Amino acid sequence: MMTLQIENARPEEKDLVVSLLNKADLLTEDLPEGLPTFLLAKEGDELVGVAGLEQFGSVGLLRSVAVSPAHQGQGIAGRMVEQLLASADEQNLQAVYLITTTADHYFNRYGFTAVDRQQVPEAIQRTRQFSGLCPSSAVVMKRNIKYQTA
């Protein structure tokens, strides 16, 4: 078995990322140019996972967490999520939000809890993902980064 490498995405890898996100039925229309804050999980040259954290002032939006079906259940997404949350802490973000239609139970284990859409900071509400791309039935979740009492 090959070793899994988690590394920062490079701009020229965007097509690979879009392809993986499409297979996972996740949004690709609003991916940031150059994928500056996205992590890629690779086995050799094969892209097997992706996750991103976009920063908006003192808050972040965790997005595009996906692992190829053949590699699910191996903790790959969890490693990327934990790395991004550690990065959010290093950048002194106060909270990280995410929007999901299917994975709210998955993210509970990382300390995310569902929040009312009205309580979401304006910076997140202004994202295309929040304001139109995700259905209004999607669950919005939040995890405080600072002052965690875990």
Salt bridges, closest charged atoms under 4 A:
GLU7 OE2 - ARG10 NH1 3.78
GLU7 OE2 - LYS42 NZ 2.80
GLU12 OE2 - ARG10 NE 2.84
GLU13 OE2 - ARG10 NH2 3.68
GLU13 OE2 - LYS42 NZ 2.35
ASP30 OD1 - ARG63 NH2 2.96
GLU43 OE1 - HIS71 NE2 3.26
GLU54 OE2 - ARG63 NH1 2.82
ASP89 OD1 - LYS146 NZ 2.83
GLU122 OE2 - ARG126 NH1 2.85
